[in-house]
């Protein structure tokens, strides 16, 4: 299997909405974003799939060395072999890759966030920096597009957090800010159990949780609007892949907002055909 085959399989196997946007890119840009996305998946999988924290720490340390060695000319892992030929062309620097690793490191060391400002620092590393690199690969020409990309990355990550509330709780993680849980009177132990505490009214928990999640959804939707308003008109055409992803993720977010309780018990998703149609609509019509 070639490095290119490896990253292609890694990206396709994830089932991510991002993959559908990649399909519309010219070959070189598609190869670059696929390799970069595969890198992000590899690092993220360390946190999600390795149960022993010490082993996960060791694996992340290995990836740090792998990035340093790759930029020094020694490429070992197939992901780095596929990615490195594109780094100079698209301005992908070691600091970008190390920031993604830093974000995953936070997942090993922190499972609560006191407030939204605290959460944004994490989102910057795991999503804002990813958005910055993606914008470069897509064909950024305006400096302000970087600001747009960071804001859009935040919107994507907020959507992921909202969608994955139940899955994250099963792993003992709560990304929703502590002060916002307190504001809506939702207890951490209720989230971890994904249900009302024994002896309490389930309907009351559902009411409180629904109010909390609708607040989260409204803020995320507003973040999409803020990001799109920052995109310079000159870069609107080359940044179509990001707009495709925004269309898919906003549609998913609206579905969750209509029935927030679902995220406690299942992973809400769109069908592959619907994702492809949403991406195609942006490609063909140029609008979300």
PLY file of the C-alpha trace (Angstrom):
ply
format ascii 1.0
element vertex 288
property float x
property float y
property float z
element edge 287
property int vertex1
property int vertex2
end_header
0.00 0.00 0.00
1.39 3.39 -0.96
1.35 6.34 1.47
-1.26 7.96 -0.78
-3.48 4.87 -0.57
-3.04 4.80 3.20
-4.19 8.39 3.79
-7.04 7.97 1.32
-8.33 4.96 3.24
-7.84 6.74 6.57
-9.88 9.75 5.41
-12.62 7.72 3.76
-12.98 5.30 6.70
-13.71 8.15 9.12
-17.05 8.87 7.42
-16.47 12.54 8.16
-18.39 15.33 6.45
-15.01 16.82 5.55
-14.32 13.98 3.15
-17.24 14.97 0.91
-15.83 18.47 0.44
-12.45 17.04 -0.59
-14.01 15.25 -3.57
-14.50 18.52 -5.46
-10.87 19.70 -5.20
-8.24 19.52 -7.97
-5.91 16.50 -7.55
-2.94 18.23 -5.86
-5.07 20.11 -3.35
-7.16 16.99 -2.71
-4.01 14.97 -2.06
-2.69 17.61 0.37
-5.90 17.99 2.39
-6.43 14.22 2.50
-2.92 13.69 3.89
-3.36 16.50 6.43
-6.75 15.20 7.50
-5.29 11.69 7.88
-2.61 13.16 10.18
-5.32 14.77 12.33
-7.22 11.47 12.48
-4.10 9.53 13.50
-3.36 11.88 16.39
-6.99 12.12 17.48
-7.31 8.33 17.47
-4.53 8.13 20.04
-6.81 9.88 22.54
-10.05 8.19 21.52
-8.85 4.61 21.12
-5.95 4.15 23.59
-7.40 3.47 27.03
-4.15 3.63 29.01
-3.22 7.32 29.50
0.49 6.51 29.83
0.45 4.66 26.52
-1.42 7.53 24.90
1.15 10.02 26.23
3.93 7.88 24.79
2.21 7.73 21.40
1.73 11.51 21.28
5.41 11.97 22.18
6.24 9.63 19.29
4.17 11.79 16.92
6.02 14.91 18.10
9.32 13.25 17.21
7.88 12.06 13.91
6.89 15.63 12.94
10.34 16.97 13.88
12.10 14.21 11.95
9.86 14.64 8.91
10.67 18.34 8.68
14.34 17.41 9.05
14.05 15.13 6.03
13.34 11.72 7.61
9.80 10.51 6.88
8.81 7.22 8.50
5.05 7.04 8.92
3.00 6.79 5.68
0.96 9.85 6.72
4.09 11.98 6.88
5.37 10.47 3.64
2.12 11.52 1.95
1.95 14.96 3.59
5.50 16.29 3.38
5.63 16.79 -0.43
2.83 19.36 -0.03
4.09 21.34 2.97
6.16 23.88 1.04
3.53 24.38 -1.64
0.76 25.16 0.82
2.70 26.67 3.72
2.06 23.84 6.18
4.54 24.34 9.02
5.66 22.06 11.83
3.97 24.42 14.32
0.59 23.64 12.74
1.01 19.90 13.23
2.42 20.32 16.74
-0.56 22.50 17.69
-2.92 19.68 16.74
-0.90 17.33 18.95
-1.05 19.92 21.76
-4.83 19.93 21.51
-4.99 16.16 21.78
-2.60 16.36 24.74
-5.18 18.56 26.46
-7.71 15.75 26.08
-5.43 13.51 28.13
-4.88 16.08 30.86
-8.21 17.91 31.10
-11.82 16.71 30.94
-13.62 19.83 32.20
-13.63 23.48 31.06
-14.57 26.19 33.52
-15.98 28.66 30.99
-16.31 29.33 27.29
-13.03 31.26 27.09
-11.28 28.18 28.49
-12.99 25.95 25.94
-12.03 28.26 23.08
-8.33 27.74 23.83
-8.82 24.02 23.28
-10.90 24.58 20.13
-8.17 26.83 18.71
-5.67 23.97 18.82
-7.83 21.11 17.57
-9.96 23.05 15.07
-8.84 26.65 14.50
-5.34 25.63 13.42
-6.85 22.88 11.27
-9.05 25.48 9.60
-6.02 27.70 8.97
-4.13 24.90 7.21
-7.20 23.86 5.24
-7.75 27.44 4.01
-4.15 27.54 2.74
-4.61 24.27 0.89
-7.94 25.35 -0.61
-6.29 28.42 -2.14
-6.27 31.37 0.28
-5.21 34.71 -1.23
-6.40 37.21 1.41
-4.93 37.61 4.90
-8.38 37.99 6.49
-9.26 34.49 5.32
-7.14 33.16 8.19
-9.45 34.90 10.68
-12.45 33.42 8.86
-10.86 29.96 8.96
-10.24 30.11 12.70
-13.82 31.20 13.36
-15.21 28.50 11.12
-13.00 25.93 12.85
-14.50 27.02 16.17
-18.01 26.57 14.75
-17.12 23.06 13.55
-15.68 22.07 16.91
-18.67 23.43 18.82
-20.87 21.31 16.56
-18.73 18.24 17.29
-18.98 18.90 21.03
-22.76 19.24 20.84
-23.16 16.11 18.70
-20.86 14.04 20.92
-22.19 14.95 24.38
-23.34 11.39 25.04
-20.25 9.69 23.58
-17.90 12.00 25.46
-19.80 11.45 28.71
-19.33 7.69 28.27
-15.57 8.41 28.26
-15.85 10.60 31.36
-15.42 13.86 29.41
-17.62 16.95 29.55
-16.70 19.74 27.15
-19.71 21.94 27.94
-18.39 24.75 30.19
-18.95 24.26 33.93
-20.44 27.73 34.43
-22.99 27.03 31.69
-23.98 23.73 33.29
-24.55 25.70 36.49
-26.55 28.37 34.65
-29.00 25.75 33.35
-28.85 23.66 36.54
-27.58 20.56 34.76
-25.37 18.47 37.03
-22.16 16.84 35.80
-23.20 13.48 37.27
-26.44 13.65 35.25
-24.45 14.12 32.05
-22.07 11.31 32.92
-25.03 8.99 33.53
-26.86 10.56 30.54
-30.05 10.58 32.56
-31.73 12.02 35.62
-30.28 11.07 38.98
-32.13 8.24 40.80
-35.11 9.56 42.71
-35.40 12.76 40.66
-37.93 13.72 37.99
-36.73 12.59 34.51
-38.97 15.18 32.83
-37.30 17.96 34.81
-33.84 16.76 33.73
-34.97 16.62 30.10
-36.30 20.19 30.34
-33.06 21.52 31.83
-30.85 19.59 29.41
-32.91 20.71 26.40
-32.58 24.37 27.45
-28.80 23.95 27.86
-28.38 22.32 24.47
-30.52 24.84 22.63
-28.29 27.56 24.08
-25.24 25.66 22.82
-26.79 25.23 19.36
-27.75 28.91 19.08
-24.20 30.01 19.92
-22.72 27.57 17.40
-25.11 28.75 14.67
-24.17 32.34 15.44
-20.49 31.38 15.17
-21.12 30.07 11.63
-22.74 33.40 10.74
-19.78 35.31 12.18
-17.30 33.15 10.26
-19.09 33.52 6.93
-19.25 37.29 7.38
-15.44 37.33 7.73
-14.75 35.53 4.43
-13.42 38.03 1.85
-15.34 37.97 -1.42
-12.07 37.42 -3.33
-11.56 34.10 -1.55
-15.14 32.90 -1.64
-14.63 30.72 -4.70
-11.42 28.94 -3.62
-12.84 28.42 -0.12
-15.86 26.51 -1.42
-14.77 23.26 0.31
-15.02 25.02 3.69
-18.43 26.36 2.72
-19.50 22.83 1.80
-18.48 21.61 5.24
-20.30 24.54 6.83
-23.47 23.62 4.94
-23.30 20.01 6.13
-22.44 20.88 9.72
-25.06 23.64 10.03
-27.71 21.25 8.72
-26.65 18.68 11.31
-26.70 21.32 14.04
-30.24 22.39 13.16
-31.40 18.78 13.37
-29.88 18.45 16.84
-31.47 21.74 17.93
-34.89 20.38 16.97
-34.45 17.33 19.23
-31.50 17.84 21.64
-32.20 14.80 23.80
-31.04 12.52 20.99
-27.37 13.33 21.61
-27.55 11.56 24.99
-28.28 8.19 23.45
-27.09 8.24 19.83
-24.77 9.90 17.36
-26.94 12.17 15.24
-25.75 12.14 11.63
-26.76 12.85 8.05
-26.83 10.15 5.38
-23.90 10.04 2.93
-26.28 10.93 0.09
-27.53 14.00 1.95
-23.97 15.12 2.73
-23.00 14.74 -0.90
-26.07 16.69 -2.04
-25.34 19.54 0.38
-21.72 19.68 -0.81
-22.77 19.55 -4.48
-25.28 22.37 -3.96
-22.53 24.67 -2.70
-20.25 23.61 -5.55
-22.92 24.17 -8.19
-24.75 27.21 -6.80
-22.02 28.80 -4.69
-24.24 29.22 -1.64
-25.18 27.37 1.52
0 1
1 2
2 3
3 4
4 5
5 6
6 7
7 8
8 9
9 10
10 11
11 12
12 13
13 14
14 15
15 16
16 17
17 18
18 19
19 20
20 21
21 22
22 23
23 24
24 25
25 26
26 27
27 28
28 29
29 30
30 31
31 32
32 33
33 34
34 35
35 36
36 37
37 38
38 39
39 40
40 41
41 42
42 43
43 44
44 45
45 46
46 47
47 48
48 49
49 50
50 51
51 52
52 53
53 54
54 55
55 56
56 57
57 58
58 59
59 60
60 61
61 62
62 63
63 64
64 65
65 66
66 67
67 68
68 69
69 70
70 71
71 72
72 73
73 74
74 75
75 76
76 77
77 78
78 79
79 80
80 81
81 82
82 83
83 84
84 85
85 86
86 87
87 88
88 89
89 90
90 91
91 92
92 93
93 94
94 95
95 96
96 97
97 98
98 99
99 100
100 101
101 102
102 103
103 104
104 105
105 106
106 107
107 108
108 109
109 110
110 111
111 112
112 113
113 114
114 115
115 116
116 117
117 118
118 119
119 120
120 121
121 122
122 123
123 124
124 125
125 126
126 127
127 128
128 129
129 130
130 131
131 132
132 133
133 134
134 135
135 136
136 137
137 138
138 139
139 140
140 141
141 142
142 143
143 144
144 145
145 146
146 147
147 148
148 149
149 150
150 151
151 152
152 153
153 154
154 155
155 156
156 157
157 158
158 159
159 160
160 161
161 162
162 163
163 164
164 165
165 166
166 167
167 168
168 169
169 170
170 171
171 172
172 173
173 174
174 175
175 176
176 177
177 178
178 179
179 180
180 181
181 182
182 183
183 184
184 185
185 186
186 187
187 188
188 189
189 190
190 191
191 192
192 193
193 194
194 195
195 196
196 197
197 198
198 199
199 200
200 201
201 202
202 203
203 204
204 205
205 206
206 207
207 208
208 209
209 210
210 211
211 212
212 213
213 214
214 215
215 216
216 217
217 218
218 219
219 220
220 221
221 222
222 223
223 224
224 225
225 226
226 227
227 228
228 229
229 230
230 231
231 232
232 233
233 234
234 235
235 236
236 237
237 238
238 239
239 240
240 241
241 242
242 243
243 244
244 245
245 246
246 247
247 248
248 249
249 250
250 251
251 252
252 253
253 254
254 255
255 256
256 257
257 258
258 259
259 260
260 261
261 262
262 263
263 264
264 265
265 266
266 267
267 268
268 269
269 270
270 271
271 272
272 273
273 274
274 275
275 276
276 277
277 278
278 279
279 280
280 281
281 282
282 283
283 284
284 285
285 286
286 287
